[in-house]
Amino acid sequence: MLDVASFTAGRWLEPGDNARPIENAVTGEPLARAGGAAIHMDAVLHHAHGVGGPALRAMTFHDRARMLKALAQHLNGHKQALYDISYATGATLNDHKFDIDGGIGTLFVYASKGRREMPDERVHVDGAVEQLSRDGSFVGQHICVPKRGAAVHINAFNFPVWGMLEKLAPAFLAGMPAIVKPATATCYVTELCVKLILESGIIPNGALQLICGGTGDLLDRLGPQDVVAFTGSAATGTMLRATPNLVENAVPFMAEQDSLNCSILGPDIEPGSAEFDIFLTEVHGEMTTKAGQKCTAIRRMMVPQDRVEAVIEGLSQKLRDTVIGDPKDKATGMGALVSQSQRADVLATAKTINEEAELAFGTWDAPMERGAFTSPLLFHCGNPTDAEAVHAAEAFGPVATVMGYDDMEQAAELANRGKGSLVASIITNDADVAQQAVEAMAPWHGRLYFNNATSAKAATGHGAPMPHMVHGGPGRAGGGEELGGIRGVLHYMQRTAVQGSPQILSAVTNRHVAGSGHHDENAPHPFTREFEALTVGETLKTPSRPVTLEDIEHFADFTGDTFYAHMDEEAAAANPFFPGRVAHGYLLLSFAAGLFVEPNPGPVLANTGLDNLRFLKPVPPGESIRVELTVKTKTIRNEAYGEVRWDVAVLDSHGDPVATYELLTMVARGS
């Protein structure tokens, strides 16, 4: 018998006398007990607010990203222990990989995105600078900073590792400590993962706490700087969201709830085609992976009327060939539900569906004498337009319903009857079908997943939320958004509008804002100085260079770019954008580089590209150009070098910008 402990305020607490028993999903035997410990929730919050929060906020985004990478590497080296303990949840090895490897992969993705898409600072800049005055002396900038509270993560039973890590990754990257409350049925897996994390010594003290069992009055103690992220049933989500204290203090509440996700077989897909097989494989996988206990699993299938029978026949054969049994057996294709009570709930909901749809495959009898095993249940609803339960009742297990449609308009209407889902998939080769589906269905579904033979090998699957993309959905699905790359990080941060002079905003963000630069004509050329010696805002002003007609014609002949605006005076003058023949934009960029580059070997190691190039004003022959090159941002990449992003303004003789862009260079660091 495992005693599943909680970890709060820096110490482990064993379960209390009234702890809840947990059964082995495969054998039905007692496995563990959890909860009942006397946890002082004020101490939990005090520890998160006073210890974990300050420690995380003292780190930059890149520090936290490196922490996530180290954490992912550590868990990757210990995942076998997590595999071994997870069999008791009824999950197969493939199910473990979906949960455990998926969670570790999410840490890796956020570690990478944090380094690439966020600054090596404590303030994140959101969007472009807004000009609030004509002369540029008063500007505005949206910035994001970590909230000063704690992230309370209430997770579901079906993904005890991924469910925790996919919330921890953006919260930690944002700089918020987390209080994790796993579902009791599988909390012993989460507890082991937390132990591995804490034993690694990678995260700071107070960054992570674990509550196994009830949360007591925790939600009643939260304030406006705290955040709640919930995954579970719609009923529980609605109850928690309505907690008076959360409402009164406007505590952010993100919910990812159950949903009646669907898959549509496109009207262009015929039985026997590669796409038809893709459809069957996707649905079969969603019914049997984790025994259908996935928030993204397919619950409804919309199929052209004349292909309903073929779908039922093909899917029934796949389900018939699926071995149900001991998840440790390599031949097993589907394991057990998480508990006997979950099995009872699934069958009860399936009975409700059976009132409107006939059972096309499966049996109500348990396939095994012990454990929480159940047969996959495939239903056929012959009249989906008038049905209610098939669009409202979710059996959280290996249960799905096939229904026919006459055209894509009806298919979309049936899909939307679920009143909000996490994902809908459409198997089609027809671009018009895809466009119609997006316009009709996107308002009701958090993710639209299209697949066909072209994308099948690379596609990640209907039911796989990717860290790069938003995971959530409207309406019944909870209205929340998790993951989505850096979007998920911003949920744990406060967006604030900062207004002031360019100098003030530059100081706040540690990046150059137009009008805040400083030029020292006696300073050594910036390309002769190492990374540490460069300062944000310092500007190099170059001499002028004339642009001649001979330059333009030579460039055209040399490159082959003989566009009429550069070569034909009459045609160019007839163009509303040009006064006559003008210089090539790329000629101007080349001349600009010649003006600011220091040619001798030095700290600048490489030019890695340019961003946000704009050509703003044509340059006719006889005009001259000069360059103002300003250090915009500096980012350490490793011990050897850092990235310097430069603001480049190419100006004409009137001081008007003719081109602007951002130049990226790798610059050696000092020894």
C-alpha positions as CSV (number, residue, x, y, z in Angstrom):
1,M,0.0,0.0,0.0
2,L,1.5,3.3,-1.1
3,D,1.1,6.4,1.1
4,V,0.9,9.3,-1.4
5,A,2.2,12.4,0.3
6,S,1.7,16.1,-0.2
7,F,4.7,18.5,-0.5
8,T,3.9,21.9,1.0
9,A,5.9,24.7,2.5
10,G,9.1,22.8,1.9
11,R,8.2,19.5,3.6
12,W,6.4,16.2,2.9
13,L,3.1,15.4,4.6
14,E,1.9,11.8,4.8
15,P,-1.9,11.1,4.2
16,G,-4.2,11.4,7.2
17,D,-6.6,9.0,8.9
18,N,-9.4,9.7,6.5
19,A,-7.3,9.3,3.4
20,R,-9.0,8.1,0.3
21,P,-8.2,4.6,-1.0
22,I,-7.0,4.1,-4.6
23,E,-7.4,0.9,-6.5
24,N,-5.2,-0.7,-9.1
25,A,-7.1,-0.3,-12.3
26,V,-5.9,-3.6,-13.7
27,T,-6.4,-5.9,-10.7
28,G,-9.0,-3.9,-8.7
29,E,-6.9,-4.5,-5.6
30,P,-6.1,-1.7,-3.1
31,L,-3.0,0.2,-4.3
32,A,-2.6,3.4,-2.4
33,R,-4.2,6.0,-0.2
34,A,-4.0,9.8,-0.5
35,G,-5.3,12.9,1.2
36,G,-6.5,13.7,4.6
37,A,-3.4,15.5,5.7
38,A,-3.7,18.6,7.8
39,I,-2.5,21.2,5.3
40,H,-2.5,24.8,6.3
41,M,-3.4,26.6,3.1
42,D,-2.2,30.0,4.3
43,A,1.3,28.5,4.8
44,V,1.1,27.0,1.3
45,L,0.4,30.4,-0.2
46,H,2.8,32.2,2.0
47,H,5.6,29.8,0.9
48,A,4.7,30.3,-2.8
49,H,4.3,34.1,-2.6
50,G,7.3,34.7,-0.3
51,V,9.8,32.1,-1.3
52,G,9.1,30.6,-4.7
53,G,7.9,33.7,-6.4
54,P,10.8,36.0,-5.6
55,A,13.3,33.2,-6.5
56,L,11.8,32.7,-9.9
57,R,11.4,36.4,-10.6
58,A,15.1,36.9,-9.8
59,M,15.8,34.9,-12.9
60,T,15.6,36.1,-16.5
61,F,13.3,34.4,-19.0
62,H,16.4,32.7,-20.5
63,D,17.5,31.5,-17.0
64,R,14.0,29.9,-16.6
65,A,14.2,28.5,-20.1
66,R,17.5,26.8,-19.3
67,M,15.9,25.5,-16.1
68,L,13.1,23.9,-18.1
69,K,15.6,22.3,-20.4
70,A,17.6,20.8,-17.5
71,L,14.4,19.6,-15.9
72,A,13.3,17.9,-19.2
73,Q,16.7,16.2,-19.5
74,H,16.6,15.0,-15.9
75,L,13.1,13.5,-16.3
76,N,14.0,12.0,-19.6
77,G,16.7,10.0,-17.8
78,H,14.3,8.8,-15.2
79,K,11.1,8.1,-17.2
80,Q,11.3,4.3,-16.9
81,A,10.3,4.7,-13.2
82,L,7.3,6.7,-14.3
83,Y,6.5,4.1,-17.0
84,D,6.6,1.3,-14.4
85,I,4.3,2.9,-11.9
86,S,1.8,4.1,-14.5
87,Y,0.8,0.5,-15.5
88,A,-1.4,0.5,-12.4
89,T,-3.5,3.3,-14.0
90,G,-4.6,0.8,-16.6
91,A,-2.5,2.4,-19.3
92,T,-0.3,0.6,-21.9
93,L,3.3,1.5,-22.7
94,N,2.1,3.6,-25.7
95,D,-0.3,5.4,-23.3
96,H,2.6,6.1,-21.0
97,K,4.6,7.6,-23.8
98,F,1.7,9.8,-24.7
99,D,1.6,11.1,-21.2
100,I,5.2,11.0,-19.9
101,D,7.2,11.6,-23.1
102,G,4.6,14.2,-24.2
103,G,5.0,16.1,-20.9
104,I,8.8,16.0,-21.2
105,G,8.6,17.1,-24.8
106,T,6.5,20.1,-23.7
107,L,9.2,21.2,-21.4
108,F,11.7,21.0,-24.2
109,V,9.5,23.1,-26.5
110,Y,9.0,25.8,-23.9
111,A,12.7,25.8,-23.1
112,S,13.5,26.4,-26.8
113,K,10.8,29.0,-27.3
114,G,11.8,30.9,-24.1
115,R,15.3,31.3,-25.5
116,R,14.3,32.2,-29.0
117,E,11.1,34.3,-28.5
118,M,11.6,36.0,-25.2
119,P,14.4,38.3,-24.1
120,D,17.1,37.6,-21.6
121,E,15.4,40.0,-19.3
122,R,12.7,40.1,-16.6
123,V,10.4,42.3,-18.7
124,H,8.7,40.9,-21.8
125,V,7.9,43.4,-24.6
126,D,4.5,42.7,-26.2
127,G,4.1,44.2,-29.6
128,A,5.5,47.3,-31.3
129,V,6.1,50.8,-29.8
130,E,3.1,53.0,-30.4
131,Q,3.7,56.6,-31.4
132,L,1.5,58.7,-29.2
133,S,2.8,62.1,-30.4
134,R,3.7,63.6,-33.8
135,D,7.3,64.4,-32.9
136,G,7.9,61.0,-31.2
137,S,8.7,62.5,-27.8
138,F,5.8,60.6,-26.2
139,V,5.4,56.9,-26.9
140,G,3.8,53.8,-25.5
141,Q,4.7,50.1,-25.2
142,H,2.9,47.1,-23.8
143,I,5.0,45.0,-21.5
144,C,4.3,41.8,-19.5
145,V,5.7,41.0,-16.1
146,P,5.1,38.0,-13.8
147,K,2.1,38.1,-11.6
148,R,3.1,38.3,-7.9
149,G,0.9,35.3,-6.8
150,A,0.8,31.6,-7.3
151,A,-0.5,29.4,-10.1
152,V,-2.9,26.8,-8.7
153,H,-3.1,23.9,-11.1
154,I,-6.0,21.5,-10.7
155,N,-5.4,18.5,-13.0
156,A,-7.4,15.6,-14.3
157,F,-6.7,11.9,-13.7
158,N,-6.0,10.8,-17.3
159,F,-2.6,12.5,-17.8
160,P,-0.9,12.6,-14.4
161,V,2.5,13.7,-15.9
162,W,1.7,15.6,-19.1
163,G,-1.3,17.4,-17.4
164,M,1.1,18.7,-14.7
165,L,4.1,19.5,-17.0
166,E,2.1,21.3,-19.7
167,K,0.9,23.8,-17.1
168,L,4.2,24.0,-15.2
169,A,6.2,24.9,-18.3
170,P,4.5,28.2,-19.2
171,A,4.0,29.1,-15.5
172,F,7.7,28.6,-14.6
173,L,8.8,30.4,-17.8
174,A,6.6,33.3,-16.8
175,G,8.1,33.4,-13.3
176,M,5.2,32.1,-11.3
177,P,5.4,29.3,-8.6
178,A,2.9,26.5,-8.9
179,I,0.7,24.6,-6.5
180,V,-0.3,21.4,-8.2
181,K,-3.5,19.5,-7.2
182,P,-3.6,16.2,-9.2
183,A,-6.7,14.0,-9.4
184,T,-6.6,11.5,-6.6
185,A,-7.1,8.4,-8.8
186,T,-3.7,8.7,-10.3
187,C,-1.9,11.1,-7.9
188,Y,0.7,8.5,-7.1
189,V,2.2,8.9,-10.6
190,T,2.3,12.7,-10.2
191,E,3.8,12.4,-6.7
192,L,6.7,10.3,-8.2
193,C,7.2,12.9,-10.9
194,V,7.3,15.7,-8.3
195,K,9.8,13.8,-6.2
196,L,12.1,13.4,-9.3
197,I,11.8,17.1,-10.0
198,L,12.6,18.1,-6.4
199,E,15.4,15.7,-6.0
200,S,17.1,17.1,-9.1
201,G,17.7,20.4,-7.3
202,I,17.0,22.2,-10.6
203,I,14.1,24.4,-9.5
204,P,14.3,26.9,-6.7
205,N,12.8,26.3,-3.3
206,G,9.1,27.2,-3.2
207,A,8.6,27.0,-6.9
208,L,6.6,23.8,-6.7
209,Q,4.2,22.4,-4.1
210,L,1.9,19.3,-4.3
211,I,-1.5,18.8,-2.7
212,C,-2.8,15.2,-2.9
213,G,-6.4,15.1,-1.7
214,G,-8.7,18.0,-1.1
215,T,-7.7,21.7,-1.5
216,G,-9.6,22.8,1.6
217,D,-10.1,26.5,1.6
218,L,-7.3,27.3,-0.8
219,L,-9.5,28.9,-3.4
220,D,-11.1,31.1,-0.8
221,R,-7.6,32.5,0.0
222,L,-6.5,33.5,-3.5
223,G,-6.1,37.1,-4.6
224,P,-6.0,38.9,-7.9
225,Q,-2.3,38.2,-8.4
226,D,-3.0,34.4,-8.3
227,V,-4.1,32.2,-11.2
228,V,-6.2,29.1,-11.4
229,A,-5.8,26.6,-14.3
230,F,-8.3,23.8,-14.2
231,T,-8.7,20.6,-16.3
232,G,-11.6,18.3,-15.7
233,S,-15.3,18.0,-16.1
234,A,-17.6,20.9,-17.2
235,A,-19.6,20.4,-14.0
236,T,-16.6,20.7,-11.7
237,G,-15.2,23.6,-13.7
238,T,-18.5,25.5,-13.5
239,M,-18.6,24.9,-9.7
240,L,-15.0,26.1,-9.1
241,R,-15.3,29.1,-11.4
242,A,-18.2,30.3,-9.4
243,T,-16.3,30.3,-6.1
244,P,-17.3,33.7,-4.5
245,N,-13.8,34.7,-3.6
246,L,-12.5,34.0,-7.2
247,V,-15.4,36.2,-8.6
248,E,-14.9,38.9,-6.0
249,N,-11.2,39.2,-6.6
250,A,-11.3,38.7,-10.4
251,V,-8.8,35.8,-10.0
252,P,-7.9,34.6,-13.5
253,F,-9.5,31.2,-14.1
254,M,-8.5,29.1,-17.1
255,A,-10.6,26.0,-17.8
256,E,-10.0,23.1,-20.2
257,Q,-13.1,20.9,-19.8
258,D,-14.7,17.9,-21.4
259,S,-15.9,18.3,-24.9
260,L,-17.7,16.2,-27.6
261,N,-14.9,16.4,-30.1
262,C,-15.8,15.2,-33.6
263,S,-14.2,14.0,-36.8
264,I,-15.7,14.5,-40.3
265,L,-15.1,12.3,-43.2
266,G,-15.0,14.7,-46.2
267,P,-17.6,14.2,-48.9
268,D,-14.7,13.6,-51.4
269,I,-13.4,10.6,-49.5
270,E,-14.4,7.1,-50.9
271,P,-14.0,3.8,-49.1
272,G,-10.8,2.1,-50.0
273,S,-8.8,5.3,-50.4
274,A,-5.8,6.2,-48.3
275,E,-7.8,9.0,-46.7
276,F,-10.6,6.6,-45.7
277,D,-8.0,4.4,-44.0
278,I,-6.6,7.5,-42.3
279,F,-10.1,8.3,-40.9
280,L,-10.6,4.8,-39.5
281,T,-7.1,4.8,-38.0
282,E,-7.6,8.2,-36.4
283,V,-10.9,7.3,-34.8
284,H,-9.7,3.8,-33.7
285,G,-6.7,5.4,-32.0
286,E,-8.8,8.0,-30.3
287,M,-11.2,5.3,-29.0
288,T,-8.5,3.0,-27.6
289,T,-5.6,5.2,-26.6
290,K,-5.8,5.7,-22.8
291,A,-9.0,3.6,-23.2
292,G,-10.7,6.7,-24.6
293,Q,-10.0,8.7,-21.5
294,K,-8.7,11.8,-23.3
295,C,-10.2,15.2,-23.3
296,T,-9.4,15.4,-27.1
297,A,-10.8,11.9,-28.0
298,I,-13.3,11.6,-30.9
299,R,-16.8,11.1,-29.5
300,R,-18.8,11.8,-32.7
301,M,-18.2,11.0,-36.4
302,M,-20.0,12.8,-39.2
303,V,-19.9,10.6,-42.3
304,P,-21.6,11.0,-45.8
305,Q,-24.8,9.0,-45.7
306,D,-23.8,6.5,-48.3
307,R,-20.5,5.7,-46.4
308,V,-21.9,5.1,-42.9
309,E,-22.1,1.4,-43.4
310,A,-18.5,1.2,-44.7
311,V,-17.3,3.2,-41.7
312,I,-19.1,1.0,-39.2
313,E,-17.8,-2.1,-40.9
314,G,-14.2,-0.9,-41.1
315,L,-14.1,0.5,-37.6
316,S,-15.7,-2.5,-36.1
317,Q,-13.1,-4.7,-37.6
318,K,-10.3,-2.6,-36.2
319,L,-11.9,-2.7,-32.7
320,R,-12.5,-6.4,-33.1
321,D,-8.7,-6.9,-33.7
322,T,-7.8,-4.8,-30.7
323,V,-6.6,-6.9,-27.7
324,I,-8.0,-5.7,-24.4
325,G,-6.1,-6.9,-21.3
326,D,-3.1,-6.5,-19.1
327,P,-1.3,-3.2,-20.2
328,K,2.1,-4.8,-19.5
329,D,1.4,-7.3,-22.3
330,K,2.9,-6.0,-25.5
331,A,0.0,-7.5,-27.5
332,T,-2.5,-5.4,-25.6
333,G,-4.0,-2.6,-27.6
334,M,-6.3,-1.1,-24.9
335,G,-5.9,-1.3,-21.2
336,A,-8.4,-0.6,-18.4
337,L,-10.3,2.5,-17.3
338,V,-8.8,4.2,-14.3
339,S,-11.2,2.8,-11.8
340,Q,-14.4,0.8,-11.3
341,S,-16.3,4.1,-10.5
342,Q,-15.1,5.5,-13.8
343,R,-16.2,2.4,-15.6
344,A,-19.7,2.8,-14.0
345,D,-19.9,6.4,-15.1
346,V,-18.8,5.5,-18.7
347,L,-21.4,2.8,-19.0
348,A,-24.2,4.9,-17.5
349,T,-23.5,7.7,-20.0
350,A,-23.3,5.2,-22.8
351,K,-26.8,3.9,-21.8
352,T,-28.0,7.5,-22.2
353,I,-26.5,7.6,-25.7
354,N,-28.0,4.2,-26.5
355,E,-31.5,5.7,-26.1
356,E,-30.9,7.7,-29.3
357,A,-28.4,5.5,-31.1
358,E,-28.1,1.8,-31.7
359,L,-25.1,-0.2,-30.6
360,A,-23.2,-1.2,-33.7
361,F,-20.2,-2.8,-32.0
362,G,-19.3,-3.8,-28.5
363,T,-20.8,-5.5,-25.5
364,W,-22.1,-4.2,-22.2
365,D,-20.3,-7.1,-20.4
366,A,-16.9,-6.6,-18.8
367,P,-14.2,-8.3,-20.9
368,M,-12.2,-9.2,-17.8
369,E,-13.2,-10.6,-14.4
370,R,-11.1,-8.1,-12.5
371,G,-10.1,-4.5,-12.9
372,A,-11.9,-1.6,-14.6
373,F,-11.9,-3.0,-18.2
374,T,-14.7,-2.3,-20.6
375,S,-15.5,-3.1,-24.2
376,P,-15.2,-0.3,-26.9
377,L,-18.8,0.8,-27.7
378,L,-19.6,2.1,-31.2
379,F,-23.0,3.6,-31.8
380,H,-24.9,4.6,-34.9
381,C,-27.3,7.5,-34.7
382,G,-29.8,7.4,-37.6
383,N,-31.4,10.7,-36.9
384,P,-28.7,13.0,-35.6
385,T,-30.6,16.2,-36.4
386,D,-33.3,15.5,-33.9
387,A,-31.0,13.8,-31.3
388,E,-30.0,15.5,-28.1
389,A,-27.9,13.1,-26.0
390,V,-25.4,12.2,-28.7
391,H,-24.5,15.9,-28.8
392,A,-24.6,16.5,-25.1
393,A,-23.5,13.4,-23.2
394,E,-19.8,12.5,-23.1
395,A,-18.9,9.0,-22.0
396,F,-15.3,9.5,-21.0
397,G,-14.0,6.2,-22.3
398,P,-13.9,4.1,-25.5
399,V,-17.3,5.3,-26.7
400,A,-18.1,7.0,-30.0
401,T,-21.1,7.5,-32.3
402,V,-21.3,7.5,-36.1
403,M,-23.9,9.7,-37.8
404,G,-24.6,10.4,-41.4
405,Y,-24.8,13.8,-43.2
406,D,-26.2,15.0,-46.5
407,D,-23.8,17.9,-47.2
408,M,-21.0,19.8,-45.5
409,E,-23.4,22.4,-44.3
410,Q,-25.2,19.8,-42.3
411,A,-21.9,18.2,-41.2
412,A,-20.7,21.5,-39.7
413,E,-24.1,22.1,-38.1
414,L,-23.9,18.7,-36.4
415,A,-20.3,19.3,-35.3
416,N,-21.3,22.6,-33.7
417,R,-24.2,20.9,-31.8
418,G,-21.5,19.9,-29.2
419,K,-21.6,23.6,-28.1
420,G,-17.8,24.0,-28.0
421,S,-15.0,21.5,-28.3
422,L,-11.3,21.3,-28.0
423,V,-10.7,19.8,-31.5
424,A,-12.5,18.8,-34.6
425,S,-10.8,16.9,-37.4
426,I,-11.7,16.9,-41.1
427,I,-10.3,14.2,-43.5
428,T,-10.4,15.7,-46.9
429,N,-8.4,16.5,-50.1
430,D,-10.8,19.2,-51.1
431,A,-9.6,22.8,-50.4
432,D,-13.1,24.1,-50.8
433,V,-14.3,21.6,-48.2
434,A,-11.6,22.8,-45.8
435,Q,-12.5,26.5,-46.4
436,Q,-16.1,25.8,-45.8
437,A,-15.4,23.9,-42.6
438,V,-13.2,26.6,-41.2
439,E,-15.7,29.4,-41.8
440,A,-18.6,27.3,-40.4
441,M,-16.8,25.5,-37.5
442,A,-13.9,27.7,-36.2
443,P,-16.1,29.7,-33.8
444,W,-17.0,26.5,-31.9
445,H,-13.8,24.6,-31.9
446,G,-10.4,25.4,-30.3
447,R,-8.5,23.5,-33.0
448,L,-9.3,22.3,-36.5
449,Y,-7.1,19.4,-37.7
450,F,-7.1,18.5,-41.3
451,N,-5.4,15.4,-42.6
452,N,-5.0,13.5,-45.9
453,A,-2.4,11.3,-47.6
454,T,-0.2,14.3,-48.2
455,S,0.2,15.2,-44.5
456,A,-0.4,11.8,-42.9
457,K,3.3,10.9,-42.3
458,A,4.0,14.1,-40.6
459,A,0.7,14.7,-38.9
460,T,0.7,14.4,-35.1
461,G,-2.9,13.1,-34.8
462,H,-6.4,14.4,-34.0
463,G,-5.9,14.0,-30.2
464,A,-2.4,15.3,-29.7
465,P,-2.3,18.9,-28.4
466,M,1.0,20.4,-29.4
467,P,2.9,22.9,-27.2
468,H,3.2,25.3,-30.2
469,M,-0.6,25.6,-30.7
470,V,-3.5,26.6,-28.5
471,H,-5.1,23.9,-26.4
472,G,-8.6,24.8,-25.3
473,G,-12.0,25.6,-26.7
474,P,-15.1,27.8,-26.4
475,G,-18.3,27.1,-24.6
476,R,-18.6,23.6,-23.2
477,A,-14.8,23.2,-23.5
478,G,-14.3,25.9,-20.9
479,G,-13.3,28.9,-22.9
480,G,-9.7,28.7,-21.9
481,E,-6.4,28.6,-23.8
482,E,-3.4,26.6,-22.6
483,L,-0.1,26.1,-24.5
484,G,0.0,28.0,-27.8
485,G,3.7,28.7,-27.4
486,I,4.4,32.0,-25.6
487,R,0.6,32.8,-25.6
488,G,0.5,30.2,-22.7
489,V,3.2,32.1,-20.8
490,L,1.3,35.4,-21.0
491,H,-1.6,33.9,-19.0
492,Y,0.6,34.0,-16.0
493,M,1.8,37.6,-16.5
494,Q,0.3,41.0,-16.3
495,R,0.1,43.1,-19.5
496,T,0.7,46.7,-18.7
497,A,0.8,49.8,-21.0
498,V,3.8,51.9,-20.3
499,Q,3.9,55.5,-21.6
500,G,6.6,58.1,-21.5
501,S,9.6,59.4,-23.4
502,P,11.7,57.1,-25.7
503,Q,14.5,57.3,-23.1
504,I,12.2,56.1,-20.3
505,L,10.8,53.2,-22.4
506,S,14.2,52.2,-23.5
507,A,15.4,52.0,-19.9
508,V,12.3,50.0,-18.9
509,T,12.6,47.4,-21.7
510,N,16.4,47.5,-22.1
511,R,15.9,47.8,-25.8
512,H,16.4,50.7,-28.1
513,V,13.3,52.9,-28.8
514,A,13.5,55.4,-31.7
515,G,14.6,58.7,-30.3
516,S,16.5,57.3,-27.4
517,G,19.8,56.6,-29.1
518,H,23.0,58.3,-28.1
519,H,26.0,59.0,-30.5
520,D,29.6,59.5,-29.5
521,E,31.7,60.4,-32.5
522,N,34.8,59.6,-30.5
523,A,33.7,56.1,-29.6
524,P,35.5,53.2,-31.3
525,H,33.6,51.5,-34.2
526,P,31.0,49.2,-32.6
527,F,32.2,46.3,-34.8
528,T,35.6,46.5,-33.1
529,R,34.2,45.9,-29.6
530,E,33.2,42.7,-27.9
531,F,29.6,41.8,-26.9
532,E,30.0,43.1,-23.3
533,A,31.4,46.5,-24.4
534,L,28.3,47.4,-26.5
535,T,25.5,49.3,-24.9
536,V,21.8,49.4,-25.9
537,G,21.1,52.7,-27.7
538,E,24.6,53.6,-28.8
539,T,24.5,54.8,-32.4
540,L,27.0,54.9,-35.3
541,K,26.4,57.7,-37.8
542,T,28.1,57.1,-41.1
543,P,29.2,59.6,-43.8
544,S,27.0,60.0,-46.9
545,R,27.4,58.2,-50.2
546,P,26.0,59.5,-53.6
547,V,23.8,57.1,-55.7
548,T,24.6,57.6,-59.4
549,L,22.8,56.5,-62.6
550,E,25.9,54.5,-63.4
551,D,25.5,52.7,-60.0
552,I,21.9,51.8,-60.9
553,E,22.8,50.5,-64.4
554,H,25.8,48.5,-63.2
555,F,23.7,46.9,-60.5
556,A,21.0,46.0,-63.0
557,D,23.5,44.5,-65.4
558,F,25.4,42.6,-62.7
559,T,22.3,41.1,-61.0
560,G,19.9,40.8,-63.9
561,D,17.3,42.9,-62.1
562,T,16.2,45.2,-65.0
563,F,12.8,46.1,-63.7
564,Y,11.5,49.1,-65.6
565,A,11.5,51.4,-62.5
566,H,15.3,51.2,-62.6
567,M,15.8,51.3,-66.4
568,D,13.0,53.1,-68.2
569,E,12.6,56.8,-67.3
570,E,9.2,57.2,-69.0
571,A,7.7,54.0,-67.6
572,A,9.0,54.7,-64.2
573,A,7.5,58.3,-64.2
574,A,4.1,56.8,-65.2
575,N,4.2,54.7,-62.0
576,P,2.5,56.6,-59.1
577,F,5.2,55.4,-56.7
578,F,8.2,56.8,-58.5
579,P,9.4,60.2,-59.8
580,G,11.3,58.5,-62.5
581,R,14.1,56.0,-62.6
582,V,15.2,55.0,-59.0
583,A,17.8,52.9,-57.3
584,H,17.1,49.2,-56.5
585,G,16.2,48.7,-52.9
586,Y,18.8,45.9,-52.6
587,L,21.4,48.3,-54.1
588,L,20.7,50.6,-51.2
589,L,21.1,47.8,-48.7
590,S,24.4,46.9,-50.2
591,F,25.6,50.5,-50.1
592,A,24.4,50.7,-46.5
593,A,26.5,47.7,-45.5
594,G,29.4,49.3,-47.2
595,L,28.9,52.4,-45.1
596,F,28.7,50.8,-41.7
597,V,30.8,47.6,-41.9
598,E,34.3,47.5,-40.4
599,P,36.2,45.3,-42.8
600,N,39.0,44.0,-40.5
601,P,38.7,40.8,-38.5
602,G,37.2,41.5,-35.1
603,P,34.5,40.4,-32.6
604,V,31.7,40.3,-35.2
605,L,31.6,36.7,-36.2
606,A,28.6,36.5,-38.6
607,N,25.7,38.4,-40.0
608,T,22.8,35.9,-39.5
609,G,20.0,37.9,-41.3
610,L,17.7,40.9,-41.2
611,D,14.1,41.4,-40.0
612,N,11.3,43.8,-40.7
613,L,12.8,45.3,-43.9
614,R,10.8,48.3,-45.3
615,F,11.5,50.5,-48.3
616,L,10.0,53.8,-47.4
617,K,11.0,56.4,-50.0
618,P,12.4,56.0,-53.5
619,V,16.0,57.2,-54.2
620,P,16.6,58.8,-57.6
621,P,20.0,59.1,-59.2
622,G,21.9,62.1,-57.8
623,E,20.6,61.6,-54.3
624,S,22.8,60.5,-51.4
625,I,22.3,58.1,-48.5
626,R,23.8,57.6,-45.0
627,V,23.2,55.2,-42.2
628,E,22.4,55.3,-38.5
629,L,23.2,52.0,-36.9
630,T,21.9,51.5,-33.3
631,V,22.3,48.7,-30.8
632,K,18.7,47.6,-30.3
633,T,19.0,44.5,-28.1
634,K,21.7,42.1,-26.8
635,T,21.1,38.5,-26.1
636,I,23.7,36.0,-24.7
637,R,23.6,32.8,-26.8
638,N,26.4,30.8,-25.1
639,E,29.8,31.3,-23.4
640,A,31.5,32.2,-26.7
641,Y,29.1,34.7,-28.3
642,G,25.9,36.7,-28.1
643,E,23.4,38.1,-30.6
644,V,23.3,41.8,-31.2
645,R,20.2,43.1,-33.0
646,W,20.8,46.5,-34.6
647,D,18.3,49.1,-35.7
648,V,19.3,50.2,-39.2
649,A,18.0,53.5,-40.7
650,V,19.0,54.4,-44.2
651,L,18.5,58.2,-44.7
652,D,18.6,60.5,-47.7
653,S,20.1,63.9,-47.8
654,H,16.9,65.4,-46.3
655,G,17.1,63.1,-43.3
656,D,14.1,61.1,-44.4
657,P,14.3,57.3,-44.0
658,V,14.4,55.5,-47.3
659,A,14.8,52.0,-45.7
660,T,14.7,50.6,-42.2
661,Y,15.4,47.1,-40.9
662,E,16.9,45.1,-38.1
663,L,20.3,43.5,-38.6
664,L,21.3,40.4,-36.6
665,T,25.0,39.7,-35.9
666,M,26.8,37.2,-33.7
667,V,29.4,39.0,-31.6
668,A,32.2,37.4,-29.6
669,R,32.1,37.7,-25.9
670,G,35.0,38.9,-23.8
671,S,37.4,36.3,-22.3
